[in-house]
Amino acid sequence: MSSQDTLILIPARMASTRLPGKPLADLGGRPMIVEVARRSAAANIGRVVVATDDEGVRKAVENAGFAVVMTRADHTTGSDRIFEALGHVDPERRVSRIVNVQGDLPTIDPALIRSAVDLLDDPAVDIGTLAAQITVEAERTNPNVVKAVGSPLSPSRLRALYFTRATAPYGEGPLFHHIGLYAYRRAALERFVALPPSPLESREKLEQLRALEAGMRIDVAIVDTVPLGVDTPEDLERARELLAREAKTAK
């Protein structure tokens, strides 16, 4: 599979309630959305495009030399936004794999993005995603930490059976913290966005359950770390610290 077959789309909206203006938050001299685009490009698997409904985000992304596409403002989910963007960016349908990288993961390791896409090398897999073993005891019972439950296919791979905010599975053994980054086959994304919200999706407030309830196969790559998701001012300060440390180490 060549890089021309793969497209990384980064949805970005300004309507965050806990951290207003989040995509343009400054991180070491770069807006957050630009840092995510930069790291996505470093994965070296395909073209990177930001999908947004905000003019300020568009200008910031273009000024940094990355591609951007304007989408409608009424999308309720990132997957709906990237599906619209896909139609604008690739009307000729040349792209067969689409990666949805959240725009609030400014410390993500490019290798994690590649790990999700590599799962699609198995033709039976519709969607690839990521998880890391939970090592902090409090996270096992934290409903904000989504758990991936699956059948092990290898030490570094699960076939997903369920995703939940509960502590699961029961009993002795590892629990896995789901990381919300997705690699879709084009046909899988098209099918997914055409489906109505499913009962378990609505109950757990987890969009990926819609795919499982529809019989789609999701595989999970087990990775070493959970990238920091920036949702609050405290998260933003932590991201600044991590990036400053990373820059210092690189010198």
C-alpha positions in Angstrom: 0.0 0.0 0.0 1.6 3.3 -1.1 1.3 6.7 0.6 -1.0 7.8 -2.2 -3.6 5.3 -0.9 -3.6 6.8 2.7 -5.0 10.1 3.9 -4.7 11.5 7.4 -7.5 13.8 8.3 -7.5 15.9 11.5 -10.9 17.3 12.5 -10.6 20.6 14.3 -13.5 22.7 15.8 -13.3 25.7 18.0 -16.4 24.9 20.1 -14.7 23.3 23.1 -16.5 24.2 26.3 -13.7 23.3 28.7 -10.9 24.9 26.7 -12.2 27.6 24.3 -10.1 28.1 21.2 -8.3 24.8 21.8 -7.0 24.2 18.2 -5.2 27.6 18.3 -3.8 27.2 21.8 0.0 28.1 21.8 2.4 25.2 22.3 6.0 26.4 22.1 5.2 28.9 19.4 2.9 26.7 17.4 -0.8 26.4 17.5 -1.9 23.0 18.8 -3.5 22.0 15.5 -0.3 22.7 13.7 1.7 20.5 16.1 -0.7 17.6 15.5 -0.4 18.1 11.7 3.4 18.2 12.0 3.5 14.9 13.9 1.0 13.3 11.6 3.2 14.2 8.6 6.1 12.7 10.4 4.3 9.3 10.4 5.2 9.4 6.7 2.2 7.3 5.6 0.3 9.7 3.4 -1.1 13.2 2.9 -2.2 15.2 5.9 -5.3 17.5 5.8 -7.0 19.4 8.6 -10.8 19.6 8.4 -12.3 22.6 10.1 -15.2 25.0 10.1 -13.2 27.9 11.5 -11.4 30.6 9.5 -8.8 31.2 12.2 -7.8 27.5 12.1 -7.7 27.5 8.3 -5.3 30.5 8.3 -3.1 29.0 11.0 -2.8 25.7 9.2 -2.2 27.2 5.8 0.4 29.6 7.2 2.3 26.6 8.6 2.3 25.0 5.1 -0.3 22.3 5.7 -3.4 21.5 3.7 -6.8 22.4 5.1 -10.4 21.9 3.9 -13.5 23.8 5.2 -16.4 21.7 6.3 -19.9 22.4 7.6 -20.3 23.7 11.1 -23.2 21.4 12.1 -21.2 18.1 12.4 -21.8 16.4 15.7 -18.8 14.0 15.4 -15.3 14.0 14.1 -16.1 11.0 11.9 -18.9 13.0 10.1 -16.5 15.9 9.6 -13.7 13.8 8.1 -16.2 12.0 5.8 -17.3 15.4 4.4 -13.6 16.4 4.1 -12.8 13.1 2.3 -15.4 14.0 -0.4 -13.8 17.4 -0.9 -10.2 16.2 -0.9 -10.5 13.0 -2.9 -13.6 13.0 -5.2 -11.8 10.7 -7.6 -11.8 8.0 -4.8 -8.1 7.2 -5.1 -7.7 7.0 -1.3 -8.5 3.6 0.3 -7.4 4.2 3.9 -8.4 7.2 6.0 -6.8 7.9 9.4 -8.7 10.1 11.9 -6.2 11.8 14.2 -7.8 13.9 16.9 -6.7 17.5 16.8 -6.0 17.6 20.6 -3.2 15.1 20.6 -0.2 17.4 20.3 2.3 14.9 21.9 1.4 11.9 19.8 4.2 9.7 18.6 4.1 9.3 14.8 4.8 5.6 15.3 1.4 5.2 16.9 -0.3 6.5 13.8 1.6 3.9 11.7 0.6 1.2 14.2 -3.1 1.8 13.6 -2.8 1.8 9.8 -0.7 -1.4 9.8 -3.7 -3.2 11.2 -5.5 -2.7 7.9 -2.9 -5.0 6.2 -5.2 -7.8 7.2 -8.0 -7.6 4.7 -10.6 -8.8 7.2 -10.1 -5.7 9.4 -12.5 -2.8 8.8 -11.1 -0.3 11.4 -7.8 -0.2 13.3 -7.4 1.6 16.6 -5.0 1.7 19.6 -4.9 0.9 23.3 -2.3 0.8 26.1 -2.2 -1.3 29.2 -3.5 0.5 32.2 -0.8 0.9 34.9 -2.4 3.5 37.2 -4.8 1.8 39.6 -7.3 4.7 39.6 -7.8 4.4 35.9 -9.2 1.0 36.1 -12.4 2.4 37.7 -12.4 5.8 36.0 -15.4 6.1 33.6 -13.4 8.8 31.6 -10.8 6.1 30.8 -12.5 4.0 28.0 -11.5 0.3 28.2 -10.9 -1.8 25.1 -12.0 -5.4 25.6 -10.9 -8.0 23.1 -9.6 -11.4 22.2 -5.8 -11.5 22.0 -4.5 -12.3 18.5 -0.9 -11.7 19.6 0.9 -10.0 22.5 0.5 -6.7 20.6 -2.9 -7.1 19.1 -6.6 -7.6 20.0 -9.7 -8.2 18.1 -12.2 -5.8 19.7 -15.3 -7.3 21.3 -16.4 -4.2 23.2 -15.5 -0.8 24.4 -16.8 0.4 27.8 -16.5 3.1 30.5 -16.9 0.4 33.1 -14.1 -1.7 34.6 -13.9 -4.6 32.2 -13.2 -7.4 31.7 -13.8 -8.8 35.2 -11.1 -10.9 37.0 -7.4 -11.1 37.0 -5.4 -9.7 34.1 -4.6 -6.5 32.2 -7.0 -3.8 31.3 -6.5 -1.6 28.2 -7.0 2.1 27.9 -8.5 2.8 24.5 -6.8 5.6 22.4 -9.3 7.4 20.1 -7.4 7.3 16.9 -8.9 5.3 14.0 -7.7 4.0 10.6 -10.7 3.2 8.3 -11.0 1.4 5.1 -12.9 3.8 2.9 -15.8 1.4 2.5 -15.9 1.0 6.3 -16.0 4.8 6.9 -18.8 5.2 4.3 -20.8 2.5 5.9 -20.2 3.7 9.4 -21.4 7.3 8.9 -24.5 6.0 7.1 -25.6 4.0 10.1 -27.8 5.5 12.8 -26.5 5.7 16.3 -26.7 2.3 17.9 -28.3 1.4 21.3 -25.0 0.6 23.0 -23.3 3.7 21.4 -26.0 5.9 22.9 -25.8 4.2 26.3 -22.0 4.3 26.7 -21.5 7.5 24.7 -18.9 5.7 22.6 -19.2 6.1 18.8 -17.1 3.0 17.9 -19.7 0.7 19.4 -21.9 1.5 16.4 -19.4 -0.3 14.2 -19.2 -3.3 16.4 -23.0 -3.6 16.7 -23.2 -3.5 12.9 -20.8 -6.5 12.7 -17.8 -4.5 11.5 -14.4 -5.8 12.7 -12.1 -3.5 14.8 -8.6 -4.6 15.6 -6.6 -2.9 18.4 -2.8 -2.4 18.4 -1.4 -2.5 21.9 1.1 0.3 22.3 3.4 1.5 25.1 1.9 4.9 26.0 -1.3 6.9 25.9 -0.8 10.3 24.2 -1.9 13.3 26.2 -5.3 14.5 25.1 -5.8 18.2 25.8 -9.2 19.0 27.2 -8.5 21.5 30.0 -6.2 24.3 30.9 -4.3 21.9 33.1 -3.8 19.5 30.2 -2.5 22.4 28.1 0.1 23.3 30.7 1.2 19.6 30.8 1.5 19.5 27.0 3.6 22.6 27.1 5.9 21.0 29.7 6.2 17.8 27.7 7.0 19.5 24.4 9.5 21.8 26.0 11.3 18.8 27.5 11.2 17.0 24.2 12.7 20.1 22.4 15.4 20.3 25.0 16.3 16.6 24.7 16.4 17.0 20.9 19.1 19.7 21.1 
